[in-house]
Amino acid sequence: MQPVTIADPDKIFELLVDVELKGEGVTTDNLMEYVMDEGFMEPIYLNMKGEDPEAYYKGQANAWAVYQLREWKRVIIISGGSGRERRMQITETP
């Protein structure tokens, strides 16, 4: 997958609703619901890169491996990839 950067909150949610994460570690049928459950209701920035055979976009395998979503000072990073357990980390920037 080609790297993608989006700075429109509506478009971010439109894209995340079509992402499904399977495999080991963080999994979800709908990445939008997952980030909302983590408290990210007003995202302002999304960056996705890499390729993960256990991530699906619109039902097609090999979606992005790393998702970095920013909501003002909070950032959630979900990362995985081929042969790696998917992890999630939330940080706050100064």
Secondary structure as GFF3:
##gff-version 3
##sequence-region A 1 94
A	DSSP	beta_strand	4	6	.	.	.	ID=ss1
A	DSSP	alpha_helix	9	16	.	.	.	ID=ss2
A	DSSP	beta_strand	19	21	.	.	.	ID=ss3
A	DSSP	alpha_helix	31	37	.	.	.	ID=ss4
A	DSSP	beta_strand	45	49	.	.	.	ID=ss5
A	DSSP	beta_strand	52	57	.	.	.	ID=ss6
A	DSSP	beta_strand	60	63	.	.	.	ID=ss7
A	DSSP	beta_strand	66	71	.	.	.	ID=ss8
A	DSSP	beta_strand	74	81	.	.	.	ID=ss9
A	DSSP	beta_strand	84	92	.	.	.	ID=ss10
###
